[in-house]
Amino acid sequence: MDFRIKVLECLGRFPEKVAIEPEVISSTDKGAHILQLVEYNVASNERIRAYLLLPREIRSKNPAIIASHQHADEFFLGKSEPAGLGGNPMYHYGLELCLKGYVVLCPDHLCFEDRRPPEDQRQENRHLDGGNYERFIFGKCILEGSTLQAKYLSDLRRGVDFLESLDFVDAGRIGAIGHSLGGQETLWLAWFDPRIRAAVSSCGFSQIRGILEGGINHNLALYTYGFLHIGDMSDLVCDLAPKPFLMTNGANDRIFPIDGVKEIAEIAREKYSRMGKAENFKSIIFEGGHSFPGEVRAEAYGWLDRFLRI
């Protein structure tokens, strides 16, 4: 059976595709760029809000990025961090890319920021707050024959639909970027959706077998039905080829074992080289931990420019 079909079986059922019915809720002039709060459908009876960042000098057709936020157990913080509205400036990559001329969409993953139950419900029922709510949603997905990863992927695909709906976005130049959970989701989205033309994953994954051997717990979207029976993350990266893909990792990242990262990079380089596209894959391992330092972000932005700003 084809590897892609096997992976899709591991992910389980996806929500039915719906019309996104996009709407701009508000627009704010931030000086160097325009910040919009937008809304669109991701599933039947499920409508979400996201931040859309527009360059000050927008052209008729612009490259675009979908920027996925990290986890860090900061469920109060989602889309606002890559959009530059809160959190750690190291992870304001959505804003930084907008200032370089990209149209950038920053959505919340389910369980984060605006996609949590109302505050009164969270206070009344601790099972609907923070990691407890993430676990609740994970279990609900399993009971419905799906996975949290399938839900995240489906929602991100609706985000790409949103970007495609904008007449000032070049549908042929859409990329993706993310750190940590966002890096994991960037890999999955790049693998899943052919409309993503280039992608950057910061500290997003290692070989799952090594993660389990190290007794490391991760975000619940990592866990899908029987994935290790058909392969590991190196197989997912290889199945991307020849799509342009950059992975960056800290040599001392405690949650993504570096031996597994190096193994993935070596296997992926071989696959891209066999396809005659060695230049479309790059792995950066820097001295440091679980982070996205400025010099690495600069390389990441240059990588996206190379493939999306042609």
Salt bridges, closest charged atoms under 4 A:
GLU23 OE1 - ARG47 NH2 3.64
ASP29 OD1 - ARG56 NH2 2.34
GLU39 OE2 - ARG47 NE 2.63
GLU39 OE1 - ARG49 NE 2.91
GLU46 OE2 - ARG115 NH2 2.70
GLU46 OE1 - LYS151 NZ 2.66
ASP73 OD1 - HIS71 ND1 3.70
GLU96 OE1 - ARG297 NE 2.91
ASP108 OD2 - LYS79 NZ 2.77
GLU113 OE2 - LYS79 NZ 3.20
ASP114 OD2 - LYS79 NZ 2.62
ASP129 OD1 - ARG122 NE 3.42
GLU134 OE2 - HIS71 NE2 3.06
GLU144 OE2 - LYS140 NZ 2.93
ASP155 OD2 - ARG115 NH1 2.91
ASP155 OD1 - LYS151 NZ 2.93
ASP161 OD2 - ARG158 NE 2.73
ASP161 OD1 - ARG195 NH1 2.57
GLU164 OE1 - ARG195 NH1 2.94
ASP170 OD2 - ARG173 NE 2.92
ASP193 OD2 - ARG195 NH2 2.70
ASP232 OD2 - ARG209 NH1 3.40
ASP253 OD2 - HIS290 ND1 2.64
GLU299 OE1 - LYS282 NZ 3.18
ASP305 OD2 - LYS100 NZ 3.09
ASP305 OD1 - ARG309 NE 3.76
